[in-house]
Amino acid sequence: MQITRSPIAGGVVLHLAGRLDSETSPAAEPEVLAALPPGGVLVLDLARLRYCSSPGLRLLLVTVKQAAERKTRLGLAGVQPAVAEVLECTGVDKVLPSFATVEAAQRGLG
């Protein structure tokens, strides 16, 4: 799992690449949660995320909860079909908005 960061107006984009699973989620969690800008925008760019298992889903849901507490607008961008299927099957797609691109997420969450 690789996480890189890009600034955007009013927030940040985290680009996640690789796999979000039982081996990578524990290390990714503090980095993702620390990136939540209070009152700002956090976009999780999943364009290069190939796989997401239940620990990855847990991380996403914890992030949703923390974002709500911090009044951070949170969304996903570039979700690949394999990951989108997992999000849909578990209902996570109902609580976490998804956009085709980072730019669309910025506009939608703005």
OpenMM code with the backbone's topology and positions (N, CA, C; nanometers):
from openmm import Vec3, app, unit

residues = "MET GLN ILE THR ARG SER PRO ILE ALA GLY GLY VAL VAL LEU HIS LEU ALA GLY ARG LEU ASP SER GLU THR SER PRO ALA ALA GLU PRO GLU VAL LEU ALA ALA LEU PRO PRO GLY GLY VAL LEU VAL LEU ASP LEU ALA ARG LEU ARG TYR CYS SER SER PRO GLY LEU ARG LEU LEU LEU VAL THR VAL LYS GLN ALA ALA GLU ARG LYS THR ARG LEU GLY LEU ALA GLY VAL GLN PRO ALA VAL ALA GLU VAL LEU GLU CYS THR GLY VAL ASP LYS VAL LEU PRO SER PHE ALA THR VAL GLU ALA ALA GLN ARG GLY LEU GLY".split()
positions = [
    Vec3(0.0849, -0.1175, 0.0000),
    Vec3(0.0000, 0.0000, 0.0000),
    Vec3(0.0886, 0.1227, 0.0000),
    Vec3(0.0611, 0.2100, -0.0928),
    Vec3(0.1285, 0.3386, -0.0991),
    Vec3(0.0236, 0.4482, -0.0865),
    Vec3(0.0554, 0.5484, -0.0068),
    Vec3(-0.0327, 0.6642, 0.0078),
    Vec3(0.0491, 0.7886, -0.0207),
    Vec3(0.0011, 0.8662, -0.1172),
    Vec3(0.0627, 0.9954, -0.1442),
    Vec3(-0.0430, 1.1025, -0.1250),
    Vec3(0.0036, 1.2228, -0.1055),
    Vec3(-0.0855, 1.3331, -0.0669),
    Vec3(-0.0706, 1.4490, -0.1634),
    Vec3(-0.1841, 1.5095, -0.2007),
    Vec3(-0.1846, 1.6283, -0.2855),
    Vec3(-0.2780, 1.7320, -0.2241),
    Vec3(-0.2344, 1.8562, -0.2156),
    Vec3(-0.3235, 1.9602, -0.1634),
    Vec3(-0.4272, 1.9997, -0.2676),
    Vec3(-0.5448, 2.0354, -0.2205),
    Vec3(-0.6497, 2.0932, -0.3037),
    Vec3(-0.7075, 2.2120, -0.2269),
    Vec3(-0.7837, 2.2936, -0.2952),
    Vec3(-0.8468, 2.4075, -0.2276),
    Vec3(-0.9353, 2.3564, -0.1141),
    Vec3(-0.9053, 2.3987, 0.0071),
    Vec3(-0.9868, 2.3624, 0.1224),
    Vec3(-0.9634, 2.2235, 0.1768),
    Vec3(-0.8599, 2.1544, 0.1283),
    Vec3(-0.8389, 2.0201, 0.1801),
    Vec3(-0.7229, 1.9458, 0.1177),
    Vec3(-0.7426, 1.8158, 0.1044),
    Vec3(-0.6344, 1.7287, 0.0601),
    Vec3(-0.6904, 1.6085, -0.0154),
    Vec3(-0.6080, 1.5553, -0.1054),
    Vec3(-0.6382, 1.4292, -0.1733),
    Vec3(-0.5354, 1.3281, -0.1263),
    Vec3(-0.5825, 1.2126, -0.0838),
    Vec3(-0.4933, 1.1007, -0.0561),
    Vec3(-0.5080, 1.0013, -0.1702),
    Vec3(-0.3969, 0.9690, -0.2341),
    Vec3(-0.3957, 0.8732, -0.3442),
    Vec3(-0.3525, 0.7389, -0.2866),
    Vec3(-0.4436, 0.6411, -0.2872),
    Vec3(-0.4141, 0.5087, -0.2340),
    Vec3(-0.3849, 0.4144, -0.3493),
    Vec3(-0.2749, 0.3414, -0.3399),
    Vec3(-0.2367, 0.2491, -0.4465),
    Vec3(-0.2012, 0.1134, -0.3861),
    Vec3(-0.2422, 0.0076, -0.4551),
    Vec3(-0.2105, -0.1269, -0.4096),
    Vec3(-0.3313, -0.1979, -0.3540),
    Vec3(-0.3146, -0.2521, -0.2329),
    Vec3(-0.4190, -0.3301, -0.1674),
    Vec3(-0.4500, -0.2707, -0.0298),
    Vec3(-0.5777, -0.2647, 0.0028),
    Vec3(-0.6216, -0.2213, 0.1352),
    Vec3(-0.6793, -0.3442, 0.2026),
    Vec3(-0.5977, -0.4100, 0.2843),
    Vec3(-0.6357, -0.5384, 0.3417),
    Vec3(-0.5843, -0.5495, 0.4852),
    Vec3(-0.5854, -0.6702, 0.5389),
    Vec3(-0.5457, -0.6899, 0.6785),
    Vec3(-0.3996, -0.6554, 0.7045),
    Vec3(-0.3175, -0.6628, 0.6030),
    Vec3(-0.1765, -0.6298, 0.6212),
    Vec3(-0.1506, -0.4797, 0.6119),
    Vec3(-0.2269, -0.4095, 0.5292),
    Vec3(-0.1976, -0.2686, 0.5037),
    Vec3(-0.2873, -0.1702, 0.5782),
    Vec3(-0.4086, -0.2114, 0.6108),
    Vec3(-0.5037, -0.1196, 0.6757),
    Vec3(-0.4549, -0.0646, 0.8090),
    Vec3(-0.3948, -0.1482, 0.8970),
    Vec3(-0.3500, -0.0916, 1.0254),
    Vec3(-0.2495, 0.0222, 1.0103),
    Vec3(-0.1604, 0.0127, 0.9143),
    Vec3(-0.0624, 0.1194, 0.8930),
    Vec3(-0.1253, 0.2393, 0.8226),
    Vec3(-0.2242, 0.2155, 0.7372),
    Vec3(-0.2875, 0.3237, 0.6623),
    Vec3(-0.3818, 0.4066, 0.7494),
    Vec3(-0.4444, 0.3439, 0.8474),
    Vec3(-0.5469, 0.4123, 0.9265),
    Vec3(-0.4993, 0.5425, 0.9902),
    Vec3(-0.3875, 0.5434, 1.0630),
    Vec3(-0.3469, 0.6709, 1.1244),
    Vec3(-0.3180, 0.7799, 1.0210),
    Vec3(-0.2619, 0.7413, 0.9077),
    Vec3(-0.2311, 0.8398, 0.8039),
    Vec3(-0.3580, 0.8983, 0.7431),
    Vec3(-0.4573, 0.8130, 0.7178),
    Vec3(-0.5832, 0.8600, 0.6602),
    Vec3(-0.6568, 0.9493, 0.7596),
    Vec3(-0.6662, 0.9065, 0.8837),
    Vec3(-0.7389, 0.9852, 0.9837),
    Vec3(-0.6697, 1.1182, 1.0122),
    Vec3(-0.5367, 1.1191, 1.0104),
    Vec3(-0.4632, 1.2433, 1.0345),
    Vec3(-0.4831, 1.3439, 0.9212),
    Vec3(-0.5204, 1.2948, 0.8046),
    Vec3(-0.5381, 1.3835, 0.6886),
    Vec3(-0.6739, 1.4528, 0.6862),
    Vec3(-0.7668, 1.4152, 0.7742),
    Vec3(-0.9003, 1.4751, 0.7751),
    Vec3(-0.8931, 1.6212, 0.8187),
    Vec3(-0.9156, 1.7141, 0.7259),
    Vec3(-0.9099, 1.8547, 0.7643),
    Vec3(-1.0423, 1.8989, 0.8273),
    Vec3(-1.0419, 1.9419, 0.9535),
    Vec3(-1.1668, 1.9854, 1.0152),
    Vec3(-1.2337, 2.0952, 0.9321),
    Vec3(-1.3581, 2.0693, 0.8943),
    Vec3(-1.4341, 2.1654, 0.8152),
    Vec3(-1.3925, 2.1732, 0.6697),
    Vec3(-1.3002, 2.0893, 0.6285),
    Vec3(-1.2504, 2.0931, 0.4911),
    Vec3(-1.2962, 1.9734, 0.4091),
    Vec3(-1.2164, 1.9393, 0.3098),
    Vec3(-1.2488, 1.8324, 0.2151),
    Vec3(-1.1361, 1.7301, 0.2132),
    Vec3(-1.1734, 1.6024, 0.2171),
    Vec3(-1.0781, 1.4941, 0.1959),
    Vec3(-1.1315, 1.4052, 0.0848),
    Vec3(-1.0511, 1.3905, -0.0205),
    Vec3(-1.0843, 1.3006, -0.1301),
    Vec3(-0.9886, 1.1828, -0.1237),
    Vec3(-1.0434, 1.0625, -0.1203),
    Vec3(-0.9626, 0.9416, -0.1281),
    Vec3(-0.9629, 0.8960, -0.2730),
    Vec3(-0.8504, 0.9125, -0.3384),
    Vec3(-0.8361, 0.8743, -0.4787),
    Vec3(-0.8002, 0.7258, -0.4845),
    Vec3(-0.8949, 0.6445, -0.5320),
    Vec3(-0.8761, 0.4993, -0.5357),
    Vec3(-0.8476, 0.4482, -0.6767),
    Vec3(-0.8062, 0.5349, -0.7661),
    Vec3(-0.7824, 0.4955, -0.9052),
    Vec3(-0.6775, 0.3852, -0.9176),
    Vec3(-0.5841, 0.3790, -0.8219),
    Vec3(-0.4803, 0.2749, -0.8284),
    Vec3(-0.4925, 0.1733, -0.7156),
    Vec3(-0.6096, 0.1717, -0.6498),
    Vec3(-0.6351, 0.0702, -0.5472),
    Vec3(-0.6951, -0.0521, -0.6158),
    Vec3(-0.6247, -0.1643, -0.6088),
    Vec3(-0.6660, -0.2852, -0.6799),
    Vec3(-0.7588, -0.3751, -0.5987),
    Vec3(-0.7544, -0.3645, -0.4654),
    Vec3(-0.8253, -0.4611, -0.3822),
    Vec3(-0.8597, -0.3968, -0.2491),
    Vec3(-0.9774, -0.4309, -0.1980),
    Vec3(-1.0200, -0.3844, -0.0661),
    Vec3(-1.0935, -0.4978, 0.0035),
    Vec3(-1.0407, -0.5416, 0.1176),
    Vec3(-1.1048, -0.6484, 0.1951),
    Vec3(-1.1784, -0.5872, 0.3141),
    Vec3(-1.2308, -0.6712, 0.4021),
    Vec3(-1.3097, -0.6221, 0.5148),
    Vec3(-1.2313, -0.5272, 0.6064),
    Vec3(-1.1028, -0.5486, 0.6335),
    Vec3(-1.0315, -0.4468, 0.7125),
    Vec3(-1.0225, -0.3121, 0.6395),
    Vec3(-1.0156, -0.3144, 0.5082),
    Vec3(-1.0177, -0.1910, 0.4312),
    Vec3(-1.1517, -0.1217, 0.4414),
    Vec3(-1.2594, -0.1999, 0.4363),
    Vec3(-1.3940, -0.1435, 0.4536),
    Vec3(-1.4085, -0.0811, 0.5914),
    Vec3(-1.3543, -0.1488, 0.6925),
    Vec3(-1.3582, -0.0958, 0.8282),
    Vec3(-1.2883, 0.0405, 0.8326),
    Vec3(-1.1724, 0.0510, 0.7680),
    Vec3(-1.1004, 0.1781, 0.7644),
    Vec3(-1.1861, 0.2862, 0.6988),
    Vec3(-1.2515, 0.2538, 0.5896),
    Vec3(-1.3369, 0.3522, 0.5235),
    Vec3(-1.4502, 0.3974, 0.6153),
    Vec3(-1.5119, 0.3033, 0.6854),
    Vec3(-1.6227, 0.3381, 0.7743),
    Vec3(-1.5762, 0.4192, 0.8949),
    Vec3(-1.4602, 0.3868, 0.9497),
    Vec3(-1.4037, 0.4669, 1.0592),
    Vec3(-1.3766, 0.6084, 1.0088),
    Vec3(-1.3286, 0.6192, 0.8857),
    Vec3(-1.3005, 0.7499, 0.8273),
    Vec3(-1.4295, 0.8296, 0.8084),
    Vec3(-1.5364, 0.7636, 0.7651),
    Vec3(-1.6668, 0.8298, 0.7517),
    Vec3(-1.7105, 0.8864, 0.8869),
    Vec3(-1.6981, 0.8059, 0.9916),
    Vec3(-1.7399, 0.8494, 1.1250),
    Vec3(-1.6555, 0.9675, 1.1732),
    Vec3(-1.5249, 0.9585, 1.1578),
    Vec3(-1.4366, 1.0665, 1.2012),
    Vec3(-1.4603, 1.1939, 1.1192),
    Vec3(-1.4869, 1.1768, 0.9903),
    Vec3(-1.5154, 1.2920, 0.9051),
    Vec3(-1.6411, 1.3644, 0.9533),
    Vec3(-1.7430, 1.2892, 0.9896),
    Vec3(-1.8664, 1.3501, 1.0397),
    Vec3(-1.8392, 1.4283, 1.1681),
    Vec3(-1.7590, 1.3700, 1.2571),
    Vec3(-1.7275, 1.4377, 1.3828),
    Vec3(-1.6480, 1.5657, 1.3602),
    Vec3(-1.5641, 1.5662, 1.2577),
    Vec3(-1.4798, 1.6828, 1.2296),
    Vec3(-1.5416, 1.7774, 1.1262),
    Vec3(-1.6619, 1.7428, 1.0819),
    Vec3(-1.7316, 1.8216, 0.9790),
    Vec3(-1.6487, 1.8331, 0.8507),
    Vec3(-1.5815, 1.7231, 0.8187),
    Vec3(-1.5029, 1.7131, 0.6957),
    Vec3(-1.5906, 1.6532, 0.5874),
    Vec3(-1.5889, 1.7128, 0.4703),
    Vec3(-1.6602, 1.6560, 0.3557),
    Vec3(-1.5684, 1.5518, 0.2922),
    Vec3(-1.6171, 1.4286, 0.2845),
    Vec3(-1.5363, 1.3137, 0.2438),
    Vec3(-1.5964, 1.2471, 0.1219),
    Vec3(-1.5118, 1.2087, 0.0281),
    Vec3(-1.5600, 1.1354, -0.0888),
    Vec3(-1.4499, 1.0531, -0.1509),
    Vec3(-1.4912, 0.9621, -0.2366),
    Vec3(-1.3998, 0.8755, -0.3106),
    Vec3(-1.3920, 0.9222, -0.4548),
    Vec3(-1.2809, 0.8937, -0.5195),
    Vec3(-1.2652, 0.9249, -0.6614),
    Vec3(-1.1977, 0.8073, -0.7313),
    Vec3(-1.2367, 0.7850, -0.8568),
    Vec3(-1.1701, 0.6860, -0.9400),
    Vec3(-1.1801, 0.5427, -0.8932),
    Vec3(-1.2892, 0.5067, -0.8297),
    Vec3(-1.3039, 0.3715, -0.7759),
    Vec3(-1.3059, 0.2698, -0.8902),
    Vec3(-1.2172, 0.1731, -0.8812),
    Vec3(-1.2062, 0.0691, -0.9832),
    Vec3(-1.3165, -0.0354, -0.9661),
    Vec3(-1.3540, -0.1057, -1.0742),
    Vec3(-1.4673, -0.1996, -1.0689),
    Vec3(-1.4610, -0.3032, -0.9573),
    Vec3(-1.3464, -0.3620, -0.9321),
    Vec3(-1.3370, -0.4655, -0.8273),
    Vec3(-1.3660, -0.4066, -0.6900),
    Vec3(-1.3168, -0.2865, -0.6651),
    Vec3(-1.3414, -0.2202, -0.5361),
    Vec3(-1.4852, -0.1699, -0.5296),
    Vec3(-1.5361, -0.1167, -0.6404),
    Vec3(-1.6748, -0.0689, -0.6445),
    Vec3(-1.7714, -0.1815, -0.6121),
    Vec3(-1.7434, -0.3005, -0.6606),
    Vec3(-1.8306, -0.4149, -0.6331),
    Vec3(-1.8362, -0.4453, -0.4842),
    Vec3(-1.7223, -0.4398, -0.4172),
    Vec3(-1.7170, -0.4642, -0.2726),
    Vec3(-1.7953, -0.3555, -0.1989),
    Vec3(-1.7773, -0.2310, -0.2398),
    Vec3(-1.8492, -0.1204, -0.1747),
    Vec3(-1.9998, -0.1345, -0.1927),
    Vec3(-2.0424, -0.1754, -0.3114),
    Vec3(-2.1850, -0.1929, -0.3383),
    Vec3(-2.2429, -0.3110, -0.2611),
    Vec3(-2.1726, -0.4231, -0.2593),
    Vec3(-2.2221, -0.5434, -0.1908),
    Vec3(-2.2386, -0.5218, -0.0408),
    Vec3(-2.1568, -0.4347, 0.0155),
    Vec3(-2.1607, -0.4122, 0.1601),
    Vec3(-2.2414, -0.2889, 0.1992),
    Vec3(-2.2844, -0.2102, 0.1008),
    Vec3(-2.3620, -0.0909, 0.1303),
    Vec3(-2.2787, 0.0311, 0.1657),
    Vec3(-2.1466, 0.0180, 0.1633),
    Vec3(-2.0607, 0.1318, 0.1957),
    Vec3(-2.0805, 0.2433, 0.0937),
    Vec3(-2.1151, 0.2072, -0.0289),
    Vec3(-2.1387, 0.3089, -0.1323),
    Vec3(-2.2560, 0.4003, -0.0979),
    Vec3(-2.3417, 0.3588, -0.0057),
    Vec3(-2.4574, 0.4402, 0.0347),
    Vec3(-2.4188, 0.5501, 0.1334),
    Vec3(-2.3053, 0.5323, 0.2029),
    Vec3(-2.2660, 0.6307, 0.3047),
    Vec3(-2.1424, 0.7106, 0.2652),
    Vec3(-2.0845, 0.6761, 0.1514),
    Vec3(-1.9621, 0.7419, 0.1079),
    Vec3(-1.9746, 0.7770, -0.0399),
    Vec3(-1.9908, 0.9053, -0.0722),
    Vec3(-2.0101, 0.9427, -0.2123),
    Vec3(-1.8868, 0.9116, -0.2964),
    Vec3(-1.9136, 0.8726, -0.4192),
    Vec3(-1.8072, 0.8363, -0.5115),
    Vec3(-1.8199, 0.9188, -0.6397),
    Vec3(-1.7053, 0.9612, -0.6921),
    Vec3(-1.7002, 1.0438, -0.8116),
    Vec3(-1.6038, 0.9809, -0.9114),
    Vec3(-1.6233, 1.0095, -1.0370),
    Vec3(-1.5401, 0.9499, -1.1417),
    Vec3(-1.3942, 0.9958, -1.1323),
    Vec3(-1.3727, 1.1207, -1.0973),
    Vec3(-1.2376, 1.1768, -1.0929),
    Vec3(-1.2185, 1.2605, -0.9672),
    Vec3(-1.0937, 1.2907, -0.9393),
    Vec3(-1.0635, 1.3787, -0.8262),
    Vec3(-1.1259, 1.5162, -0.8493),
    Vec3(-1.1187, 1.5656, -0.9720),
    Vec3(-1.1756, 1.6964, -1.0033),
    Vec3(-1.3265, 1.6982, -0.9799),
    Vec3(-1.3951, 1.5903, -1.0213),
    Vec3(-1.5391, 1.5816, -0.9969),
    Vec3(-1.5692, 1.5763, -0.8476),
    Vec3(-1.4867, 1.5066, -0.7729),
    Vec3(-1.5053, 1.5004, -0.6272),
    Vec3(-1.4880, 1.6384, -0.5647),
    Vec3(-1.3872, 1.7115, -0.6092),
    Vec3(-1.3665, 1.8474, -0.5586),
    Vec3(-1.4900, 1.9336, -0.5824),
    Vec3(-1.5442, 1.9261, -0.7044),
    Vec3(-1.6637, 2.0056, -0.7365),
    Vec3(-1.7829, 1.9576, -0.6536),
    Vec3(-1.8009, 1.8267, -0.6424),
    Vec3(-1.9158, 1.7714, -0.5719),
    Vec3(-1.9140, 1.7928, -0.4220),
    Vec3(-1.7939, 1.7954, -0.3657),
    Vec3(-1.7819, 1.8118, -0.2205),
    Vec3(-1.7587, 1.9561, -0.1796),
    Vec3(-1.7134, 2.0367, -0.2782),
    Vec3(-1.6756, 2.1771, -0.2610),
    Vec3(-1.7450, 2.2486, -0.1553),
] * unit.nanometer
topology = app.Topology()
chain = topology.addChain("A")
for resn in residues:
    res = topology.addResidue(resn, chain)
    for name in ("N", "CA", "C"):
        topology.addAtom(name, app.Element.getBySymbol(name[0]), res)
